[in-house]
Amino acid sequence: MDFLEKLDFLMERYGLNKRSLSRKSEIPYTTIDNWYKRGYENLTLPTLRKLALYFNTTLDYWFLDEITDPNYGKSSGSKVEYTEMEHIQKYRSLDDLGRVHVDTVLDWEVDRCVQVKESQAGSRS
């Protein structure tokens, strides 16, 4: 998915045309229009930052054609520790059976922790 396909997708999602995107993102209309007429090879980083800020995406979303999810790379306010990222990388290297095993153990542990918390809360009452 190239830059213009991503832009078209997000403009459609938000019900925008070139003019309304220009007004809301503070990118000149002629700049947006020229992307469609002449290409986007001369796209500048400050302009790309405005798009990312307006659409709440990462810069990677715009730079890398293989990233098609506008929510890619956003943490939703969660801080991910380095060791957690290592776990994610290991999980992604597993086959389907390995993932089922990890998911099962993770579910067991979450249930156990909920029961411990409920038990502790009940003993305080």
DSSP file with accessible surface (Angstrom, degrees, kcal/mol):
  #  RESIDUE AA STRUCTURE BP1 BP2  ACC     N-H-->O    O-->H-N    N-H-->O    O-->H-N    TCO  KAPPA ALPHA  PHI   PSI    X-CA   Y-CA   Z-CA
    1    1 A M              0   0   77      0, 0.0    66,-0.1     0, 0.0     2,-0.0   0.000 360.0 360.0 360.0 115.9    0.0    0.0    0.0
    2    2 A D     >  -     0   0   50     64,-0.1     4,-2.4     1,-0.1     5,-0.2  -0.233 360.0 -88.5 -86.8 179.0    1.7    3.2   -1.1
    3    3 A F  H  > S+     0   0    5      1,-0.2     4,-2.6     2,-0.2     5,-0.2   0.904 124.9  46.7 -53.6 -49.8    1.4    6.7    0.2
    4    4 A L  H  > S+     0   0   31      1,-0.2     4,-3.0     2,-0.2    -1,-0.2   0.871 110.5  52.9 -67.5 -34.8   -1.5    7.7   -1.9
    5    5 A E  H  > S+     0   0  100      2,-0.2     4,-2.5     1,-0.2    -1,-0.2   0.914 111.8  46.5 -64.3 -41.1   -3.4    4.6   -1.2
    6    6 A K  H  X S+     0   0    0     -4,-2.4     4,-2.5     2,-0.2     5,-0.2   0.917 113.1  49.0 -65.2 -43.2   -3.0    5.2    2.5
    7    7 A L  H  X S+     0   0    0     -4,-2.6     4,-2.8    -5,-0.2     5,-0.2   0.937 112.1  48.1 -62.8 -45.7   -4.0    8.8    2.1
    8    8 A D  H  X S+     0   0   74     -4,-3.0     4,-2.6     1,-0.2     5,-0.2   0.918 111.3  51.9 -59.4 -43.7   -7.1    7.8    0.1
    9    9 A F  H  X S+     0   0   77     -4,-2.5     4,-2.5     1,-0.2    -2,-0.2   0.939 113.9  41.8 -58.8 -48.6   -8.0    5.2    2.7
   10   10 A L  H  X S+     0   0    1     -4,-2.5     4,-2.2     2,-0.2    -1,-0.2   0.877 112.7  53.2 -71.7 -36.2   -7.8    7.6    5.6
   11   11 A M  H  <>S+     0   0   14     -4,-2.8     5,-3.3    -5,-0.2     4,-0.4   0.927 112.7  45.1 -63.3 -42.1   -9.6   10.4    3.7
   12   12 A E  H ><5S+     0   0  163     -4,-2.6     3,-1.1    -5,-0.2    -2,-0.2   0.927 111.0  53.6 -65.9 -42.9  -12.4    8.1    2.9
   13   13 A R  H 3<5S+     0   0  130     -4,-2.5    -1,-0.2     1,-0.3    -2,-0.2   0.879 117.1  37.6 -58.3 -39.0  -12.5    6.8    6.5
   14   14 A Y  T 3<5S-     0   0  115     -4,-2.2    -1,-0.3    -5,-0.1    -2,-0.2   0.333 112.9-115.6 -97.4   5.4  -12.8   10.3    7.9
   15   15 A G  T < 5 +     0   0   65     -3,-1.1     2,-0.3    -4,-0.4    -3,-0.2   0.888  64.6 147.2  65.0  43.0  -15.1   11.6    5.1
   16   16 A L      < -     0   0   19     -5,-3.3     2,-0.2    -6,-0.2    -1,-0.2  -0.778  34.7-163.1-111.8 152.3  -12.5   14.1    3.8
   17   17 A N     >  -     0   0   97     -2,-0.3     4,-2.6    -5,-0.0     5,-0.3  -0.665  47.4 -88.9-114.8-178.8  -11.7   15.5    0.4
   18   18 A K  H  > S+     0   0   60     -2,-0.2     4,-2.4     1,-0.2     5,-0.1   0.906 126.0  49.6 -58.9 -41.9   -8.5   17.3   -0.6
   19   19 A R  H  > S+     0   0  126      2,-0.2     4,-2.3     1,-0.2    -1,-0.2   0.939 112.7  44.7 -65.9 -46.6   -9.9   20.7    0.4
   20   20 A S  H  > S+     0   0   12      1,-0.2     4,-2.5     2,-0.2     5,-0.2   0.897 113.1  51.8 -68.0 -35.8  -11.2   19.6    3.9
   21   21 A L  H  X S+     0   0    0     -4,-2.6     4,-2.8     2,-0.2     6,-0.4   0.932 108.9  52.0 -62.8 -41.9   -8.0   17.7    4.6
   22   22 A S  H  X>S+     0   0   18     -4,-2.4     4,-1.4    -5,-0.3     5,-0.8   0.935 112.1  44.7 -58.6 -49.0   -6.0   20.9    3.7
   23   23 A R  H  <5S+     0   0  165     -4,-2.3    -1,-0.2     1,-0.2    -2,-0.2   0.924 119.0  41.4 -62.2 -45.5   -8.0   23.0    6.1
   24   24 A K  H  <5S+     0   0  122     -4,-2.5    -2,-0.2     1,-0.2    -1,-0.2   0.824 122.0  37.9 -77.8 -31.2   -7.9   20.6    8.9
   25   25 A S  H  <5S-     0   0    9     -4,-2.8    -1,-0.2    -5,-0.2    -2,-0.2   0.547 101.3-126.6 -96.1  -9.1   -4.3   19.4    8.6
   26   26 A E  T  <5 +     0   0  149     -4,-1.4    -3,-0.2    -5,-0.3    -4,-0.1   0.807  64.1 136.8  63.7  32.6   -2.9   22.9    7.7
   27   27 A I      < -     0   0    2     -5,-0.8    -1,-0.3    -6,-0.4    -2,-0.2  -0.938  64.8-103.8-104.4 129.2   -1.3   21.4    4.6
   28   28 A P    >>  -     0   0   72      0, 0.0     4,-1.8     0, 0.0     3,-0.5  -0.217  21.7-128.6 -55.0 140.6   -1.7   23.7    1.5
   29   29 A Y  H 3> S+     0   0   68      1,-0.2     4,-3.1     2,-0.2     5,-0.2   0.892 108.6  57.2 -56.5 -40.7   -4.3   22.4   -0.9
   30   30 A T  H 3> S+     0   0   89      1,-0.2     4,-2.4     2,-0.2    -1,-0.2   0.860 103.7  53.6 -63.3 -33.8   -1.9   22.7   -3.8
   31   31 A T  H <> S+     0   0   42     -3,-0.5     4,-1.3     2,-0.2    -1,-0.2   0.954 112.6  42.7 -63.3 -49.2    0.6   20.4   -2.0
   32   32 A I  H >X S+     0   0    0     -4,-1.8     4,-1.0     1,-0.2     3,-0.6   0.939 115.0  49.8 -62.9 -46.2   -2.1   17.7   -1.6
   33   33 A D  H >X S+     0   0   18     -4,-3.1     4,-1.6     1,-0.2     3,-0.6   0.898 107.2  55.1 -61.3 -39.3   -3.4   18.2   -5.1
   34   34 A N  H 3X>S+     0   0   47     -4,-2.4     4,-3.5    -5,-0.2     5,-0.8   0.784  96.2  65.5 -67.3 -28.3    0.1   18.0   -6.6
   35   35 A W  H <X5S+     0   0   13     -4,-1.3     4,-0.7    -3,-0.6    -1,-0.2   0.897 108.7  40.7 -57.9 -37.9    0.7   14.6   -4.8
   36   36 A Y  H <<5S+     0   0   67     -4,-1.0    -2,-0.2    -3,-0.6    -1,-0.2   0.811 123.5  38.3 -79.6 -31.9   -2.0   13.2   -7.1
   37   37 A K  H  <5S+     0   0  145     -4,-1.6    -2,-0.2     2,-0.1    -3,-0.2   0.863 134.8  14.5 -86.7 -40.0   -0.9   15.1  -10.2
   38   38 A R  H  <5S-     0   0  187     -4,-3.5     3,-0.2     1,-0.3    -3,-0.2   0.424 108.0-104.5-118.6  -6.3    2.9   15.0  -10.0
   39   39 A G     << -     0   0   26     -5,-0.8    -1,-0.3    -4,-0.7     3,-0.2  -0.243  23.5 -97.8  99.9 171.5    3.7   12.3   -7.4
   40   40 A Y  S >  S+     0   0   59      1,-0.1     3,-1.9    -2,-0.1    -1,-0.1   0.123  78.9 116.6-118.6  19.6    4.8   12.5   -3.8
   41   41 A E  T 3  S+     0   0  145      1,-0.3    -1,-0.1    -3,-0.2    -2,-0.1   0.811  79.4  51.0 -61.0 -29.8    8.6   11.9   -4.2
   42   42 A N  T 3  S+     0   0  154     -3,-0.2    -1,-0.3     2,-0.0    -2,-0.1   0.180  77.1 143.4 -96.1  19.8    9.3   15.4   -2.9
   43   43 A L    <   -     0   0   43     -3,-1.9     2,-0.2     1,-0.1    -3,-0.1  -0.358  43.5-138.2 -59.4 130.9    7.2   15.0    0.2
   44   44 A T     >  -     0   0   69      1,-0.1     4,-2.4    -2,-0.1     5,-0.2  -0.636  13.0-121.8 -96.6 154.8    8.8   16.7    3.1
   45   45 A L  H  > S+     0   0   71     -2,-0.2     4,-2.8     1,-0.2     5,-0.2   0.913 111.8  54.5 -60.8 -43.7    9.2   15.4    6.7
   46   46 A P  H  > S+     0   0   78      0, 0.0     4,-1.6     0, 0.0    -1,-0.2   0.907 110.9  46.5 -58.9 -37.6    7.4   18.4    8.2
   47   47 A T  H  > S+     0   0   24      2,-0.2     4,-1.9     1,-0.2    -2,-0.2   0.918 111.5  51.0 -69.5 -41.0    4.4   17.8    5.9
   48   48 A L  H  X S+     0   0    5     -4,-2.4     4,-2.7     1,-0.2    -1,-0.2   0.892 107.0  54.6 -63.5 -36.7    4.4   14.1    6.7
   49   49 A R  H  X S+     0   0  137     -4,-2.8     4,-2.8     1,-0.2    -1,-0.2   0.891 105.2  53.4 -63.2 -38.8    4.5   14.9   10.4
   50   50 A K  H  X S+     0   0   87     -4,-1.6     4,-2.8    -5,-0.2    -1,-0.2   0.917 110.4  46.9 -62.5 -42.1    1.3   17.1    9.9
   51   51 A L  H  X S+     0   0    0     -4,-1.9     4,-2.9     2,-0.2    -2,-0.2   0.934 113.1  48.4 -63.6 -46.1   -0.4   14.1    8.3
   52   52 A A  H  X>S+     0   0    8     -4,-2.7     5,-2.3     1,-0.2     4,-0.8   0.914 114.4  46.4 -62.1 -41.2    0.7   11.7   11.0
   53   53 A L  H  <5S+     0   0  147     -4,-2.8     3,-0.5     3,-0.2    -2,-0.2   0.941 114.2  47.0 -66.5 -46.1   -0.5   14.2   13.7
   54   54 A Y  H  <5S+     0   0   72     -4,-2.8    -2,-0.2     1,-0.2    -1,-0.2   0.936 121.4  35.6 -63.0 -45.9   -3.8   14.8   12.0
   55   55 A F  H  <5S-     0   0    4     -4,-2.9    -1,-0.2    -5,-0.2    -2,-0.2   0.463 107.8-123.2 -89.5   0.3   -4.6   11.1   11.4
   56   56 A N  T  <5 +     0   0  107     -4,-0.8     2,-0.3    -3,-0.5    -3,-0.2   0.957  65.4 132.8  57.7  52.9   -3.0   10.0   14.6
   57   57 A T      < -     0   0   14     -5,-2.3    -1,-0.2    -6,-0.1     2,-0.2  -0.776  58.3-104.2-121.2 171.3   -0.6    7.6   12.9
   58   58 A T     >  -     0   0   33     14,-0.4     4,-0.8    12,-0.3     3,-0.3  -0.549  28.6-117.4 -88.0 163.3    3.1    6.9   13.2
   59   59 A L  H >> S+     0   0   53      1,-0.2     4,-2.2    -2,-0.2     3,-0.6   0.854 114.2  64.9 -67.3 -33.0    5.6    8.1   10.7
   60   60 A D  H 3> S+     0   0   77      1,-0.2     4,-2.5     2,-0.2     7,-0.2   0.869  92.8  61.7 -56.6 -37.9    6.4    4.4    9.9
   61   61 A Y  H 34 S+     0   0    0     -3,-0.3    -1,-0.2    11,-0.2    -2,-0.2   0.911 111.4  38.1 -55.4 -40.6    2.9    4.0    8.7
   62   62 A W  H << S+     0   0    8     -4,-0.8    -1,-0.2    -3,-0.6    -2,-0.2   0.837 118.5  48.0 -81.2 -32.6    3.5    6.5    5.9
   63   63 A F  H  < S+     0   0  113     -4,-2.2     2,-0.6     1,-0.1    -2,-0.2   0.834 103.3  61.4 -78.3 -36.6    7.1    5.5    5.2
   64   64 A L    ><  -     0   0   60     -4,-2.5     3,-1.5    -5,-0.2    -1,-0.1  -0.848  62.1-159.3-105.4 116.5    6.8    1.7    4.9
   65   65 A D  T 3  S+     0   0   82     -2,-0.6    -1,-0.1     1,-0.3    -2,-0.0   0.802  90.6  62.3 -61.0 -31.5    4.5    0.4    2.2
   66   66 A E  T 3  S+     0   0  144      2,-0.1     2,-0.7     1,-0.0    -1,-0.3   0.681  84.9  85.5 -73.0 -14.8    4.1   -3.0    3.9
   67   67 A I    <   +     0   0   16     -3,-1.5    -3,-0.0    -7,-0.2    -1,-0.0  -0.778  45.9 159.9 -88.8 115.6    2.5   -1.3    7.0
   68   68 A T        +     0   0   82     -2,-0.7    -1,-0.2     1,-0.0    -2,-0.1   0.482  44.9  91.9-114.1  -6.8   -1.2   -1.1    6.2
   69   69 A D    >   -     0   0   82      1,-0.1     3,-2.2     2,-0.0    -1,-0.0  -0.811  61.7-154.4 -93.7 116.0   -2.7   -0.7    9.7
   70   70 A P  T 3  S+     0   0    8      0, 0.0   -12,-0.3     0, 0.0    -1,-0.1   0.716  96.0  57.9 -62.7 -16.9   -3.0    3.0   10.7
   71   71 A N  T >  S+     0   0   82    -14,-0.1     3,-1.9     2,-0.1   -14,-0.0   0.430  77.5 134.0 -90.7   2.0   -2.7    1.9   14.3
   72   72 A Y  T <  S+     0   0  107     -3,-2.2   -14,-0.4     1,-0.3   -11,-0.2  -0.238  74.1   6.8 -54.8 131.8    0.6    0.3   13.8
   73   73 A G  T 3  S+     0   0   60      1,-0.3     2,-0.4   -13,-0.1    -1,-0.3   0.418  91.5 130.5  80.1  -2.0    3.2    1.2   16.4
   74   74 A K    <   -     0   0   65     -3,-1.9    -1,-0.3     1,-0.1    -3,-0.0  -0.694  44.0-158.9 -87.5 137.4    0.8    3.0   18.7
   75   75 A S    >   -     0   0   67     -2,-0.4     3,-2.2    -3,-0.1    -1,-0.1   0.470  25.9-130.9 -96.8  -1.5    1.0    1.9   22.3
   76   76 A S  T 3  S-     0   0  119      1,-0.3     3,-0.1     3,-0.0    -2,-0.0   0.866  74.9 -54.2  53.3  35.3   -2.4    3.2   23.5
   77   77 A G  T 3  S+     0   0   81      1,-0.3     2,-0.4     0, 0.0    -1,-0.3   0.452 109.9 127.7  82.6  -2.0   -0.7    4.8   26.5
   78   78 A S    <   -     0   0   74     -3,-2.2     2,-0.5     2,-0.0    -1,-0.3  -0.731  54.1-139.9 -90.5 137.5    1.0    1.6   27.6
   79   79 A K        -     0   0  170     -2,-0.4     2,-0.6    -3,-0.1    -1,-0.0  -0.837  14.8-153.3 -94.8 126.9    4.7    1.5   28.1
   80   80 A V        -     0   0   71     -2,-0.5     2,-0.1     4,-0.0    -5,-0.0  -0.905  10.2-140.6-104.6 122.2    6.3   -1.7   26.8
   81   81 A E     >  -     0   0   94     -2,-0.6     4,-1.9     1,-0.1     3,-0.2  -0.371  23.4-111.9 -75.8 159.6    9.5   -2.8   28.6
   82   82 A Y  H  > S+     0   0  166      1,-0.2     4,-2.0     2,-0.2     5,-0.1   0.903 118.2  53.1 -59.4 -42.8   12.4   -4.2   26.6
   83   83 A T  H  > S+     0   0   80      1,-0.2     4,-1.9     2,-0.2    -1,-0.2   0.863 106.6  53.6 -64.5 -32.4   11.9   -7.7   28.2
   84   84 A E  H  > S+     0   0   89     -3,-0.2     4,-2.2     2,-0.2    -1,-0.2   0.896 106.5  51.8 -67.3 -38.7    8.2   -7.6   27.1
   85   85 A M  H  X S+     0   0   76     -4,-1.9     4,-2.5     1,-0.2    -2,-0.2   0.889 106.8  54.2 -63.8 -36.6    9.3   -6.9   23.6
   86   86 A E  H  X S+     0   0   69     -4,-2.0     4,-2.4     1,-0.2    -1,-0.2   0.909 107.2  50.9 -62.4 -41.1   11.6   -9.9   23.8
   87   87 A H  H  X S+     0   0  120     -4,-1.9     4,-2.8     2,-0.2    -2,-0.2   0.905 109.3  50.7 -61.9 -41.7    8.7  -12.0   24.8
   88   88 A I  H  X S+     0   0   63     -4,-2.2     4,-2.5     2,-0.2    -2,-0.2   0.923 109.8  49.7 -62.7 -43.7    6.7  -10.8   21.8
   89   89 A Q  H  X S+     0   0  122     -4,-2.5     4,-1.0     1,-0.2    -2,-0.2   0.917 112.7  47.1 -62.0 -42.3    9.5  -11.6   19.5
   90   90 A K  H >X S+     0   0  131     -4,-2.4     3,-0.7     1,-0.2     4,-0.5   0.926 110.9  52.2 -63.4 -43.8    9.8  -15.1   20.9
   91   91 A Y  H >< S+     0   0   71     -4,-2.8     3,-1.4     1,-0.2    -2,-0.2   0.915 106.6  53.4 -59.1 -43.2    6.0  -15.6   20.7
   92   92 A R  H 3< S+     0   0  174     -4,-2.5    -1,-0.2     1,-0.3    -2,-0.2   0.754 103.4  57.7 -65.8 -22.7    6.0  -14.6   17.1
   93   93 A S  H << S+     0   0   99     -4,-1.0    -1,-0.3    -3,-0.7    -2,-0.2   0.594  89.4  98.5 -83.4  -9.2    8.7  -17.2   16.3
   94   94 A L  S << S-     0   0   61     -3,-1.4     2,-0.1    -4,-0.5    -3,-0.0  -0.395  73.3-122.9 -76.2 154.9    6.5  -20.0   17.7
   95   95 A D     >  -     0   0  108     -2,-0.1     4,-2.2     1,-0.1     5,-0.2  -0.264  43.0 -86.6 -82.3-179.9    4.4  -22.3   15.5
   96   96 A D  H  > S+     0   0  130      1,-0.2     4,-2.2     2,-0.2     5,-0.2   0.898 128.4  49.6 -58.9 -42.7    0.6  -22.6   16.0
   97   97 A L  H  > S+     0   0  105      1,-0.2     4,-2.4     2,-0.2    -1,-0.2   0.920 109.6  51.6 -64.7 -42.4    0.9  -25.3   18.7
   98   98 A G  H  > S+     0   0   14      1,-0.2     4,-2.4     2,-0.2    -1,-0.2   0.907 109.5  50.0 -60.7 -40.1    3.5  -23.3   20.6
   99   99 A R  H  X S+     0   0   78     -4,-2.2     4,-2.9     2,-0.2    -1,-0.2   0.898 108.2  53.0 -66.0 -39.0    1.2  -20.3   20.6
  100  100 A V  H  X S+     0   0   78     -4,-2.2     4,-2.5     2,-0.2    -2,-0.2   0.932 110.3  48.6 -61.0 -43.0   -1.7  -22.3   21.9
  101  101 A H  H  X S+     0   0  109     -4,-2.4     4,-2.5     2,-0.2     5,-0.2   0.940 113.2  45.8 -62.3 -48.0    0.5  -23.6   24.8
  102  102 A V  H  X S+     0   0   63     -4,-2.4     4,-2.7     1,-0.2     5,-0.2   0.926 112.9  50.6 -62.6 -44.0    1.6  -20.1   25.7
  103  103 A D  H  X S+     0   0   62     -4,-2.9     4,-2.5     2,-0.2    -1,-0.2   0.905 110.6  50.3 -60.0 -40.5   -1.9  -18.7   25.4
  104  104 A T  H  X S+     0   0   51     -4,-2.5     4,-2.4     2,-0.2    -2,-0.2   0.945 112.4  45.1 -64.3 -48.5   -3.2  -21.5   27.7
  105  105 A V  H  X S+     0   0   75     -4,-2.5     4,-2.6     1,-0.2     5,-0.2   0.920 112.7  52.1 -62.9 -40.8   -0.5  -20.9   30.4
  106  106 A L  H  X S+     0   0  102     -4,-2.7     4,-2.5    -5,-0.2    -1,-0.2   0.929 109.5  49.1 -62.5 -43.1   -1.1  -17.2   30.2
  107  107 A D  H  X S+     0   0   95     -4,-2.5     4,-2.5     2,-0.2    -1,-0.2   0.912 110.5  51.3 -61.2 -43.1   -4.9  -17.6   30.7
  108  108 A W  H  X S+     0   0  162     -4,-2.4     4,-2.5     1,-0.2    -2,-0.2   0.931 111.6  47.1 -59.2 -44.6   -4.2  -19.9   33.7
  109  109 A E  H  X S+     0   0   83     -4,-2.6     4,-2.5     2,-0.2    -2,-0.2   0.888 110.8  50.4 -68.8 -37.9   -1.9  -17.3   35.3
  110  110 A V  H  X S+     0   0   77     -4,-2.5     4,-2.3     2,-0.2    -1,-0.2   0.944 112.2  48.2 -63.7 -45.5   -4.3  -14.5   34.7
  111  111 A D  H  X S+     0   0   93     -4,-2.5     4,-2.3     1,-0.2    -2,-0.2   0.913 111.1  51.2 -59.6 -43.1   -7.2  -16.5   36.3
  112  112 A R  H  X S+     0   0  122     -4,-2.5     4,-2.4     1,-0.2    -2,-0.2   0.937 110.2  48.6 -61.8 -43.7   -4.9  -17.4   39.2
  113  113 A C  H  X S+     0   0   54     -4,-2.5     4,-2.4     1,-0.2    -1,-0.2   0.888 110.1  51.6 -66.0 -38.5   -4.0  -13.8   39.8
  114  114 A V  H  X S+     0   0   65     -4,-2.3     4,-2.6     2,-0.2    -1,-0.2   0.929 110.4  49.4 -62.3 -43.6   -7.7  -12.7   39.7
  115  115 A Q  H  X S+     0   0  129     -4,-2.3     4,-2.5     2,-0.2    -2,-0.2   0.906 110.2  50.6 -63.8 -40.3   -8.5  -15.4   42.3
  116  116 A V  H  X S+     0   0   61     -4,-2.4     4,-2.6     2,-0.2    -1,-0.2   0.939 111.9  47.3 -62.8 -45.3   -5.7  -14.2   44.5
  117  117 A K  H  X S+     0   0  146     -4,-2.4     4,-2.5     1,-0.2    -2,-0.2   0.911 112.8  48.6 -63.2 -42.7   -6.9  -10.6   44.3
  118  118 A E  H  X S+     0   0  128     -4,-2.6     4,-2.2     2,-0.2    -1,-0.2   0.902 111.8  50.2 -64.4 -38.1  -10.5  -11.6   45.0
  119  119 A S  H  X S+     0   0   82     -4,-2.5     4,-1.8    -5,-0.2    -2,-0.2   0.920 111.9  47.3 -65.7 -42.4   -9.4  -13.7   48.0
  120  120 A Q  H  X S+     0   0   95     -4,-2.6     4,-1.0     1,-0.2    -2,-0.2   0.897 112.6  49.2 -66.4 -40.4   -7.3  -10.8   49.4
  121  121 A A  H  X S+     0   0   47     -4,-2.5     4,-0.7     1,-0.2     3,-0.3   0.888 110.4  51.4 -66.1 -37.6  -10.2   -8.4   48.9
  122  122 A G  H  < S+     0   0   52     -4,-2.2     3,-0.5     1,-0.2    -1,-0.2   0.854 106.6  53.4 -68.5 -33.4  -12.6  -10.8   50.6
  123  123 A S  H  < S+     0   0   95     -4,-1.8    -1,-0.2     1,-0.2    -2,-0.2   0.732 104.4  56.4 -75.7 -19.7  -10.4  -11.2   53.6
  124  124 A R  H  <        0   0  196     -4,-1.0    -1,-0.2    -3,-0.3    -2,-0.2   0.703 360.0 360.0 -79.8 -23.7  -10.2   -7.5   54.1
  125  125 A S     <        0   0  140     -4,-0.7    -3,-0.0    -3,-0.5    -4,-0.0  -0.206 360.0 360.0 -74.5 360.0  -14.0   -7.1   54.4
